[in-house]
Each structure stands twice: as structure tokens, then as C-alpha cells.
């Protein structure tokens, strides 16, 4: 799970950088980066084994 989250997080950061250099679809790529980072944070919390 850690590897998947790390890849999503780094991919989201890369999408942020790519969005700044695009001519078209800047907002769409930036939003995809935000969603990828949110998913990277949510997956470990959702699938953690501990329950309180």
C-alpha cells in the first residue's frame, strides 16, 4: 500500500508541475494532480488495520 500511495503522491506532484507548462487543459491536469494526492493520503487511512 505504501508503494501505491507514494507513486500516487509523486505522480500528483508531477501533474502540478506539468500543468504549469501546458497551453491547454491546465485546470484539468491540475485538478487531476489534486485528486491523485488526495487519493494517496486517503488510501492508507482507509485500508489501515487498526481500528479505534
Secondary structure, DSSP 8 states (H G I E B T S, - for coil): -HHHHHHHHHHHHHHHHHHHH-SS-HHHHHHHHHHHHHHHHHHHHHS-S---
